[in-house]
Structure formats: structure tokens, C-alpha cells
Amino acid sequence: MTRQRPSLFPRRRAALLGGLLALAAGLGPAQAAEGQLRIAKQFGVVYLLLNVAEDQKLIEKHGKAAGLDIKVEYLQLSGGSAVNDALLSGNIEVASAGVGPLFTLWDRTRGRQNVRGVASLGNFPYYLVSNRPAVKTIADFTDKDRIALPAVGVSVQARILQWASAKLWGDTEFARLDRISVAVPHPEATAAIVKGGTEITGHFANPPFQEQELAENPDARIVLKSYDVQGGPASSTVLYAAERFYKDSPKTYAAFVDALDEAAKFITANPEKAAEIYIKANNSRIDRDLLLKVIKNPEVTFKIEPQNTLGLGQFMHRVGAIKNEPKALEEYFFVNPRVAAGS
């Protein structure tokens, strides 16, 4: 008889689902307007720019400098699918998710909502971590394993895992590990890896969750690094919006981008203060020294100019995940001098 493993449905996931239902039912679609800015954020240090912008009221500051009072709302979601749904339904102006979901929506909305990137949230290495000692590479996962990630087949972690699979087994097998992947928010997946004893034996995470797993479970090890798949440092998490917001709210848009740039400079100059802001904003119990180590990691860069994003989009086109092939940054990012030199 097969032993039943504990299920992973803590109260936080139920609360998150309730929040999503309330968002869909209560807000309803709305037209983009100057002075209105609703931003979806997710879990992890990769969203630190948004935490700092909120704490320091940088968007409001840059709005006032342009003669505009901006009402800013931050909505907590999990996974590229939920974020994309909120953007397409008009419940948010700006989405924050992986570059994979951006390419998906850019491809799907061409000639209609025309979704494009706004800015990067920085360069961060993402680790696929396993707590099963026998798993040393992705080839060692079996049908008994479950790999947690934000959204199966959609999130940037899922797309990078597909890219790694294609490199190992060929393009026709790019989705080979999708069947053992499950959508679980990072905090709950981290708890599963640290404690063990659940169906989750792998977690493709982001900072600081991956560092927590490695620090708190001696069996945890890195199976795959995103930078190794992407060919170097890359902006895996980005902000994006529909063309309507870019065109109809130019002052709000400009204030938002300027605020993000200031937030990036703030974090680089004040990592200790940025760590305090993260802990407060996320009600996090992470060890402060570990968090500072993440923020100061030389592989991490806080900047809004996207870097090394094109390769993932071209891979997604090659395997048929998107119909249109991206060939240059200006095709899938809105024109702005602060991001124009990106890649």
C-alpha cells in the first residue's frame, strides 16, 4: 500500500485564493486613467523594488513632481497565471511576474491589448532545490517526485525548467517535467522543502526562499541554476502592462518608471535599510543576516534595465509555446530611455 503523504493546503493558500476571488468579483475591469495605479506583486526579494517604492512612497513623490496625485494600490498575488488574468481583466495596470509570462501575454495580445514590458526588477539567480539526496540533476527526478513552482508551464521558473529539459532531452521533450510540477506559492513550498515529509521534493524558487531552504535543511541542494540555462546573469522577473496604460497615462507611467529607478539606487546604496523594509513589508521571519547576504550577493543586481531576456522568448517560440518570435527588445518592451539599452 502506498503511504499517503501530507497535503499542502495551509491557511495562507486559502486566504490567497479568497483574495483572488475578491479581486475578480469586487474590483471589476476599469479603464486606465492618469493618477490611478494598481500593481500586482508576488513573493520574494525579487519584488524588493516594489517594497521600497511603497515604503518610501516614491511613485507618489515622482507623481507630485509632475503635478499629479497618484493613488497607488499594491495587490498580493501568486503565479504568472493569476497576474496575467488580473491584467487582462483590467483589475491592475501593472503586472509583476517572470519574463516567461510576459512573453506569453505579449504573444497573445498582439494587435489587441498589446502587452509589453515596462521595466526589469533586477537580475537574480533562481535555484531549483531538492531535499531528496538522490536528486543531483533534473534527470534524477522520477514520477514520485513533485516540483513546486509558482505556475505550471507558465511561470518563468517553469519556462527555464522547460528550457533546461530541451537542452538535455531535445526540444520535443521540453515539457517532460511539467507532469510532475505543481503550483505552490513560494512560502509554502519552502516550508515543504525545509521540513520534508510531503510530496514536494523539489522547489524552483527565487531569493530568499531558495537560500532559506539551503540554510535550514542539510539535505537540500541546488539541482539547477537559472543563470546556467540562460547563459549568464538575466532579468528573470519584470513588470509589464497593456498599451492603454502606456498611452493614456503618460505622466503616471513616467512617474512609475522614475520611482523604480530611484528604488533600485536606494537598495544598492542602503542594503541594510532595504532589508528592514522587506522584512516589514512581507511580515517575514527570515534571518536578517541571511537576507542581507541575498541582497549583497554579487550575482544580484538591482536595476530596471532588462538584461538577457531575449533568449527565453526565442526558445518559447522555437518549441511552439508562443506564435510570434521576438527579435529585439523594443518589440516586447515599451520605449523608455531608462530601459532602451537593455537586452
VENZI-V671852 format. One record per run of one state. SS is the DSSP state (@ for helix, = for strand, . for the rest). FROM is the first residue (numbers start at 1). TO is the last residue. If there is no record, write none. Layout:
BEGIN
ss:from:to
SS:FROM:TO
SS:FROM:TO
END
This chain:
BEGIN
ss:from:to
.:1:5
=:6:6
.:7:10
@:11:26
.:27:35
=:36:41
.:42:44
@:45:55
.:56:57
@:58:65
.:66:70
=:71:76
.:77:79
@:80:88
.:89:93
=:94:98
@:99:108
.:109:115
=:116:120
.:121:122
=:123:123
.:124:126
=:127:130
.:131:137
@:138:140
.:141:146
=:147:149
.:150:155
@:156:169
.:170:170
@:171:173
.:174:177
@:178:180
=:181:183
.:184:185
@:186:195
.:196:197
=:198:198
.:199:201
=:202:204
.:205:208
@:209:216
.:217:220
=:221:225
@:226:230
.:231:236
=:237:241
.:242:242
@:243:248
.:249:249
@:250:269
.:270:270
@:271:282
.:283:287
@:288:295
.:296:300
=:301:301
.:302:309
@:310:318
.:319:328
@:329:332
=:333:333
.:334:343
END
